């Protein structure tokens, strides 16, 4: 229908007098905008898996996410945007209202995602927030979920026994963690388990193997295995029925000072990656880093520059994501005539892959 209207409008534009041509031209633009908007909306709807991210000014992110915990899936519909960071969970509860308009996915009056590129199986989105500059915002690169799944399906087409990965795994329709937390007392002693969940689709059963335990907790381990072994009905195996076994590695942590007690990370047996994923940066440490940062600002305003540098340095040492502390240190050095230390600090920022730091270093330190 849109193509037919365009043909009619072009015909009018080539045969009518000047005034009519102008009207026809307006209609062409109007119809084209409708067509573009509909195409963008229809193409962007669906599920997308992130495979890369960067800062919008092309800086590198200040953290490195291990592959096994790098899963991020966006589910986009006409009026909702849902984000799922758990490769095992089928649907995410983290959803916001969203409106797709032209090349924007609007999530609030002051924030949105810019659709920078949309193709059949690829998507590039960047964040836009009123008052926030590009060096604080991100750009995400996506591939369509069903395309990734199809490639993995082809890779395993001749296999009977497979080990799941973040892009090719059965998913649970409900959280198994929730049931574990009900069964394991919150005042339990802390311990960690490493193991594998073996799913037998044709036999409708699950066997849990525990290969490591940081403490001897036979009764708790028995309870955990029982819950996992009886979870077959919680898994969606519609696309995995042809396999004899599906192995899903996991690490479980029971920590008495955690609100929920039990935390599971699937698809890895690497404790270091588990600890990274759970997060070594505590709220207390982050809060203390912010305190030092605020004290640094106060000292700078009072022209107590040595003290300000000390505060900013403490802030960064507690939270390496607090890159603004380094920028402030370099700024103070430069303003007080210590170009050598300013350049040393900008060089450090540049080596962290930050575009603004590179520009400052190249501008002031050649």
Protein Blocks (a to p, Z undefined) as FASTA:
>chain_A
ZZmmmmmmmmmmmmmcfklmmmmmmmmmmmmmmmmmmmmmmmmgccdddfbdcdfklpac
fbdcdfklmgccddddfkbccddfbfkbmbacbdcddddehjaccfbfkbccddfbccfk
bccdddddehiafklcccdddddfklmmmmmmmmmmmpcbdcddfklccddfbdfklmmm
mmpcfkbccddddddddddfknopacdddfbdfbdcfklmmmmmmmmmmmmmmpccklmm
mpmbdcddddddddfkbfnlpacdehiabfklmmmmnopadfklmmmmmmmmmmmmmmmm
nopaklmmmmmmmmmmmomklmmlmmmmmmmmmmnopamlmmmmmmmmmmnopaklmmmm
mmmmZZ
